[in-house]
């Protein structure tokens, strides 16, 4: 909230707990909203996991978690004679107690003033003396029955996912916040450097990745420790071998005491990264602090307690390792190839699954592997060479550091012609971010070349993984990939080691003449799953955006289905000499922000030219353009590419040419209408879970956008969106008063004047103008000037809506489900409106794209070398 509005906001917020409006008529509406959320997650792996965990729980233990739906919240209770409203009010009256709540408030006031406000607003919250048990105190029964847990779980996902997981139920860990024994274990099990499980299995081509985690918000009576491997196709056939490596490494950890040098290095890195952590937004910090205190952190450690390793407790580490055995592990596998074997379903999402006993041959093989780490080439990590050593701050220029990036000289650096740099004088941290954008014709010359360039970036990154993993652990990172048709290479983090990492990345980029077969296979496997999921398993509202981008963007993106088609023709040999193809002719631009001086940035740019052997500059950059929508209104209706989704989607965009004035006016439209749109179409009409209105901006256009993902007929929903816009544009023209307008205007002004909280946010503010090649780093200041000027009055706002917004070109992207499931019935007074005659209707896909792109008015982005 705005700083000046903190007290009234707290007044409203506190009343949610002291006097909530638990009205009976709202209960059923909220159930419908929950059901919409449930339907939106039907195909999502995380929610299916929740359903399976829920089914796995011991019926005699209180643990129960699920996203409700109409069946379990409305239909089943009625059949059992249960009044859900009575149950809800009973839950509130019995359990919402002041002594079980934690409030965290950030404000500009002194702590004494904040405490007084909090006491005043929250004292009415009743203290019922109720306490929430945690850990073993929740029940004397186990949350999961050991024999039920210790099985082999097979799942068939909707998306293209191939995973193999080892999972343990362990004692609740929150109380061990000082020593965090799981941190040591998960650090080693998930390590990706030389000698690790991950590195060994990647060398065999069996996995493409690994992540180690806990049970997130499921935890409270227990904790979970999960190790999940992303499988390649070959890995699907070598699960026993993957298990041998895993248990050999785990056995190595169990058979010897923890090593203090590893803990000390972890503790040092955690302390450095906490000390120099980026300041976060209060909106994120508040709930994190409140949750930490609920979990037992003392207020003095509310910020640091989740990060710092305070105490070394080798006994606790060894004890936990000893509990991770074959007799209490759940082994999980999910892949589409398991469909014939998954003959059962979970009770929440009806996801296909099957519980089997862990194969006896696996148990024997994995038992024999225990303690044989050397046989598999496994060992503990060595000392991390990227631990920062120089954390000093660079001296600032005598004249001070400009507030915006300034252009540096690029003499004798061809093809580098543009360097923008700002030395940090605000956050004063030993960190920097340097981004190199390499414009080259190759990636966008064909979809096949685009796929090859993406794959090459992936293979280079995979080849660097063992080396770069240590850097990432020490807070030094890089990224390499395609960005809007150009090669993007950036390094960031503690500036001490950035040149070392950059040199290693460039050396690998230039020296990889051929893609090693094993690395190519790993990357190809992961790439194929990714683009197939994007093409055929995206949420309907995301499909709307993909289709719009395919229609209106040129030179920056290829649609995922075309990349999927092209990938089928790609061979490993097509990546040969890719560096030469990419860098034969190119143009390089650099953006740098942080604890680094101009001469160092120029030196890094020179190193890039030398390291990548860049020589021939481009005379003109590859063209990028955005299309103006056809005048009037267009409905483009296409079938969903996800055959299992129960939802339609309607996405409306109103397009106007970009300017500061238009951008700010649409921000104000969004401020006035977005909450009303949500309240009307989601809260009252219950049209769906994904409902929103906002403004957006591309390089050449401004948009007012509205989206609804729904189970109602999409033409009906489109009519409801239109009705809302008609009524509320009229409201702005005729009824909107000075008070509401000024409230929205001051809110927008407050957002614009908000200072970046960290170096990353500041870099992000400059990155858009840099990527668009306008280099208009002062746009935000001009926006503030406009908002504060007489040109931004209520009368001017009304004129804008009447004369510019209402006549704007309008595009409805509509995705219709193909799943054979009936739509929700229309409300009693609902009807599907008759479309007006001028409405343009498109129903084909590629034919529409081809014809539109031939006739459209294209607005070209800056592609001149000397910008």
Buried (B, 14 or more C-beta within 10 A) or exposed (E): BEEEBBBEEBEEBBBEBBEEEEEEEEBBBBBBBBBBBBBBBBBBBEBBBBBBBBBBBBEEBEBEBBBBBBEBBBEEBEEEEEEBBEEBBEEEEEEBBBEBBBBBBBBEBEEEEBEEBBEEBBEEBBEBEEEEEBBEEBBEBBBBBEEBBBBBBBBBBBBBBBBBBBBBBBEBBBEBBBBBBBBBBBBBBBBBBBBBBBBBBBEBBBBBBBBBEBBEEBBBBBBBBBBBBBBBBBBBEBBBBBBBBBBBBBBBBBEEEBBEEBBEBBBBBBBBBEEBBBBEEBEEBBEBBBBBBBBBBEEEBBBBBBBBBBEBBBEBBBEBBEBBBBEBBBBBBBBBEBEEEBEEBBEBBEBBBBBEEBBEEBBEBBEEBBBBBEEBBBBBBEEBEBBBEEBEEBEEEEEEBEEBBBEBEBEEBBBBBBBBBBBBBEBEBBBBBBBBBBBBBBBBBEBBBBBBBBBBBBBBBBBBBBBBBBBBBBBBBBBBBBBBBBBBBBBBBBBBBBBBBBBBBBEBBBEBEEBEEBBBBBBBBBBBBBBBBBBBBBBBBBBBBBBBBBBBBBBBBBBBBBBBBBBEEBEBEBBBEBBEBBBBBBBBBBBBBBBBBBEBBBEBBBBBBEBBEBEEBBEEBBBBBBBBBBEEBBBBBBEBBBBBBBBBBBBBBBBBEBEBBBBBBBBBBBBBBBEBBBEBBBBEBBBBBBBBBBBEBBBBBBBBBBBBBBBBBBBBBBBBBBEBBEEBBEBBBEEBEEEBBEBBBBBBBBEBEEEBBBBBBBBEBBBBBBBBBBBBBEBBEEBBEBBEEEEBEBEBBBEBBBEBBBEBBBBBBBBBBEEEEEBBEEEEEEEBEEBEEEEBEBEEBEEBBEEBBEEBEBBEBEBEBEB
